[in-house]
Amino acid sequence: MSTTALSVMDRIRTSARLERIGDWHELTFAALGSPCRVRFVAPGPATKRLGDAVVQWVGAFEAKYSRFLPTSLVSRITAAAGKEWVETDEETDRLLALCNEAHFITRGTFDPTALPLIQLWNWKSQPPKIPNDADITAAMKLVGWRKFRRERGRVFLPEPGMALDLGGIGKEYAVDQVTQLALELGASSLLVDFGHDVRVAGPPPEKKPAWHIGLEDPSQPGRCWTGLAVKDQAVATSGDYVRHFTHEGKRYGHILDVRTGRPVANGCQAVSVIAPNCTLAGMLSTTAFVLGVEEGLRLLDATFQTAGCILTESGR
């Protein structure tokens, strides 16, 4: 294991807490840029083993795919843009195949090569700066999933300056993988929540007919505007009501539309989606947010086994 991977693992382990809450155990830790929570019921001997395995898997995943770590596979692919192919393993090939499927389903609004635009719109600069049209146009020329070349066991970004970012699918994919891992290790009842991307499996607590998941009110963050009853499903919400800034009286959110190179500004505040898995729920919630009410609802209606709600400034 590399020095970076060991550092990531140590950081996550330091933050990890495993506690007993009634008949449940709850594992909490910080990873993937988010607070993470796994609540489960499992046989006594499996409890610690399950907790250790989850932390180990998430740490290895972050070390491998975080664009913020210079030694990660994603960073190495970006560093090799326009120069050479980079070897990949089966897991990476599978994850990139999911990206390809997501790009197709969302008609190109989901694009893992959008990092040049994301970096151009620097949300953390003080005071905030708005890129000019020329810079936006230049960044957009470096974005395009169809340019990305994939073969089994290797990948290549063909133009210098192109970059890869799996942030739009990575955390949701991790939720699904941790759910599967916990079930394989003996969990009989399970809730996985990584930064409010949630998946549940098995019967809920206290023999209730379904799990109840609250949806945050974008006009009052920290409070819920409604709750959902779900069973063996995932729930994901996308919105820009928390991460945004105002410049010269105009509001700019953090979710970008790769078709325009600019933040989404269509009146949407948040989109929540229920789907069979978290990867699909997260992809659809973000895409529907970008597309807006009419196109977003059509996308959700056309996707099998999903349901969603779009909150706007004037209604839902």
C-alpha positions in Angstrom: 0.0 0.0 0.0 1.4 3.4 -0.9 2.3 6.1 1.5 -0.7 8.2 0.4 -3.1 5.3 0.8 -1.8 4.6 4.3 -2.2 8.3 5.2 -5.8 8.3 3.9 -6.5 5.1 5.9 -5.0 6.5 9.1 -7.1 9.7 8.7 -10.4 7.7 8.3 -9.6 5.3 11.1 -8.8 8.2 13.4 -12.3 9.6 12.7 -14.1 6.3 12.9 -16.4 5.5 15.8 -18.4 2.2 16.3 -21.2 2.5 18.9 -24.0 0.3 20.1 -27.5 2.0 19.9 -30.1 -0.4 21.2 -30.2 -3.4 18.9 -28.1 -1.6 16.3 -24.5 -0.7 15.8 -23.6 2.5 14.1 -20.2 3.2 12.4 -19.4 6.9 11.7 -16.3 8.3 10.0 -15.2 11.1 7.7 -14.3 10.2 4.2 -14.9 11.1 0.5 -15.3 14.8 1.6 -18.4 13.9 3.6 -19.7 12.6 7.0 -20.3 8.9 6.6 -22.6 6.6 8.6 -23.4 2.9 8.5 -26.1 1.6 10.8 -26.5 -2.1 10.9 -27.7 -5.2 12.7 -25.2 -8.2 12.6 -24.3 -11.2 14.7 -21.9 -10.3 17.5 -18.7 -11.8 16.1 -19.3 -10.0 12.8 -19.7 -6.5 14.2 -16.1 -5.4 14.5 -15.1 -7.3 11.4 -17.8 -5.5 9.4 -16.7 -2.1 10.7 -13.1 -2.7 10.0 -13.8 -4.0 6.5 -16.0 -0.9 5.6 -13.3 1.5 6.8 -10.6 -0.4 4.9 -12.6 -0.5 1.6 -13.6 3.2 1.8 -10.0 4.2 2.5 -8.6 2.3 -0.4 -11.3 3.7 -2.7 -10.6 7.3 -1.7 -6.8 6.8 -2.1 -7.4 5.3 -5.6 -10.0 7.7 -7.1 -9.7 11.1 -5.3 -8.6 13.8 -7.7 -7.3 15.7 -4.7 -4.5 13.2 -4.1 -1.6 13.5 -6.6 -0.7 9.8 -6.5 -4.3 8.5 -7.1 -5.1 6.6 -10.2 -7.4 9.5 -11.3 -4.6 12.0 -10.9 -2.2 9.8 -12.8 -4.7 9.6 -15.7 -5.0 13.3 -15.7 -1.2 13.9 -15.5 -0.8 11.6 -18.6 -3.3 13.5 -20.7 -2.0 14.0 -24.2 1.1 11.8 -23.4 0.4 8.2 -22.8 -2.1 5.4 -21.9 -2.5 4.5 -18.2 -3.1 0.9 -17.1 -6.3 0.2 -15.2 -7.8 -2.8 -13.3 -11.1 -4.5 -13.6 -12.8 -2.4 -10.9 -11.7 0.8 -12.7 -12.9 -0.5 -16.0 -16.3 -1.3 -14.4 -16.5 2.1 -12.9 -15.7 3.9 -16.1 -18.2 1.7 -17.9 -20.8 3.0 -15.5 -19.6 6.6 -16.4 -20.1 5.8 -20.0 -23.7 4.5 -19.4 -24.4 7.6 -17.3 -23.2 9.9 -20.1 -25.5 8.1 -22.5 -28.6 8.1 -20.2 -28.2 11.8 -19.3 -27.6 12.9 -22.9 -24.2 14.2 -22.1 -25.0 16.3 -19.1 -23.1 13.9 -16.9 -19.5 14.2 -18.0 -16.5 13.0 -15.9 -14.1 15.1 -18.0 -15.7 18.4 -16.8 -12.8 19.1 -14.3 -11.3 22.0 -16.4 -14.6 23.8 -16.0 -14.9 22.9 -12.3 -11.4 24.3 -11.6 -12.1 27.4 -13.6 -15.1 28.2 -11.4 -13.2 28.4 -8.1 -15.8 28.5 -5.3 -13.3 29.1 -2.6 -11.7 32.2 -3.9 -12.2 35.3 -1.9 -13.7 37.5 -3.2 -15.4 35.2 -5.8 -14.3 35.7 -9.4 -16.4 35.1 -12.5 -14.5 33.6 -15.4 -14.7 35.6 -18.7 -16.2 34.2 -21.8 -12.9 33.4 -23.4 -11.7 31.3 -20.5 -15.0 29.4 -20.3 -14.8 28.7 -24.1 -11.2 27.5 -23.7 -12.1 25.2 -20.8 -15.1 23.8 -22.6 -12.8 22.7 -25.5 -11.0 20.4 -23.0 -14.3 18.8 -21.9 -15.8 15.8 -23.7 -16.4 12.3 -22.6 -16.6 11.1 -26.2 -12.9 12.0 -26.6 -11.9 9.8 -23.7 -10.4 6.6 -25.0 -11.0 3.4 -23.1 -9.8 -0.1 -23.8 -9.9 -3.1 -21.5 -7.0 -2.5 -19.0 -6.0 0.9 -20.1 -7.3 4.5 -20.7 -6.1 7.7 -22.4 -7.0 11.4 -22.3 -6.0 12.4 -25.8 -5.5 16.2 -25.3 -3.1 18.0 -22.9 -5.2 19.8 -20.3 -8.0 17.3 -20.2 -8.8 15.9 -16.8 -10.8 13.2 -15.1 -13.1 13.6 -12.1 -15.3 10.8 -10.7 -16.8 13.1 -8.1 -20.2 13.0 -9.8 -20.5 9.2 -9.4 -17.8 8.0 -6.9 -19.5 8.6 -3.6 -22.8 7.1 -4.8 -20.9 4.1 -6.2 -19.2 3.7 -2.8 -22.5 3.6 -1.1 -23.6 0.7 -3.3 -20.4 -1.2 -2.8 -20.4 -0.7 1.0 -24.0 -1.9 1.1 -23.0 -5.1 -0.8 -20.0 -5.6 1.4 -21.9 -5.2 4.7 -24.6 -7.7 3.5 -21.9 -10.2 2.5 -20.4 -9.9 6.0 -23.6 -10.7 7.8 -25.6 -7.5 8.1 -29.3 -8.3 8.2 -30.6 -4.7 8.4 -28.6 -1.8 7.0 -28.5 1.9 6.3 -25.6 3.4 4.5 -25.4 7.3 4.4 -22.5 9.0 2.8 -23.1 12.8 2.8 -26.9 12.3 2.5 -26.7 9.8 -0.3 -28.5 6.9 1.3 -29.2 3.3 0.6 -31.2 0.8 2.8 -31.4 -2.9 2.8 -33.3 -5.4 5.0 -36.0 -4.6 7.5 -36.0 -1.2 9.2 -35.7 -0.8 13.0 -38.6 -1.7 15.4 -40.2 -3.9 12.7 -41.7 -0.9 10.8 -42.9 -1.6 7.3 -40.4 0.8 5.7 -37.4 3.0 6.4 -38.2 6.7 6.8 -35.7 9.1 5.1 -36.1 12.8 5.6 -35.5 15.3 2.7 -33.8 18.6 3.6 -35.7 21.8 3.0 -33.5 24.0 0.7 -35.1 27.1 2.1 -34.3 26.0 5.6 -31.2 23.8 5.5 -31.0 21.5 8.5 -34.8 20.9 8.5 -36.8 18.4 6.5 -39.8 19.4 4.3 -41.0 15.8 4.0 -40.1 12.2 4.6 -40.0 9.1 2.3 -40.9 5.5 3.1 -38.4 3.3 1.3 -37.5 -0.4 1.4 -34.4 -1.9 -0.3 -33.9 1.3 -2.3 -31.6 4.3 -2.5 -32.3 8.1 -2.1 -30.1 10.9 -3.4 -30.6 14.6 -3.5 -28.8 17.2 -5.6 -29.0 21.0 -5.0 -26.9 24.1 -4.8 -28.7 25.7 -1.9 -25.7 25.1 0.4 -22.7 25.6 -1.9 -23.1 28.9 -3.7 -21.9 32.5 -3.7 -23.3 35.8 -4.7 -21.3 38.2 -6.9 -22.6 41.7 -7.9 -26.1 40.7 -6.8 -26.2 37.5 -8.9 -26.3 34.1 -7.3 -24.0 31.3 -8.6 -24.3 27.7 -7.5 -21.7 24.9 -7.6 -23.4 22.6 -10.1 -22.2 23.3 -13.6 -24.0 22.7 -17.0 -21.3 21.4 -19.3 -23.4 22.5 -22.3 -23.0 26.2 -21.3 -19.8 26.0 -19.2 -21.7 28.0 -16.5 -23.5 27.2 -13.2 -27.1 26.0 -13.5 -29.6 28.9 -13.2 -33.0 27.4 -14.1 -34.9 28.0 -10.8 -34.3 24.6 -9.4 -33.3 24.4 -5.7 -33.1 20.6 -5.2 -33.9 17.3 -6.8 -34.5 14.1 -4.9 -34.7 10.7 -6.5 -35.6 7.2 -5.3 -34.0 4.4 -7.3 -32.9 0.7 -6.9 -29.3 1.8 -6.2 -27.5 5.0 -5.2 -25.4 5.3 -8.3 -28.5 5.6 -10.4 -30.3 7.9 -7.9 -27.3 10.3 -7.7 -26.8 10.4 -11.4 -30.5 11.2 -12.1 -30.9 13.7 -9.3 -27.9 15.8 -10.6 -29.0 15.5 -14.2 -32.6 16.4 -13.5 -31.3 19.5 -11.6 -29.2 20.5 -14.7 -32.0 19.9 -17.2 -34.7 21.8 -15.3 -38.3 21.0 -14.4 -39.7 19.9 -17.8 -36.8 17.9 -19.2 -35.9 16.7 -15.7 -39.3 15.2 -15.1 -39.4 13.6 -18.5 -36.0 11.9 -17.7 -37.3 10.6 -14.4 -40.6 9.4 -16.0 -38.6 7.5 -18.7 -36.3 5.7 -16.2 -37.6 2.4 -15.0 -38.1 1.9 -11.2 -37.4 5.5 -10.2 -39.3 8.4 -8.8 -38.3 11.9 -8.1 -39.3 15.4 -6.9 -38.0 18.7 -8.2 -38.2 21.7 -5.8 -38.0 25.1 -7.4 -38.2 28.7 -6.1 -41.9 28.7 -6.7 -43.1 25.1 -6.0 -42.5 21.4 -6.3 
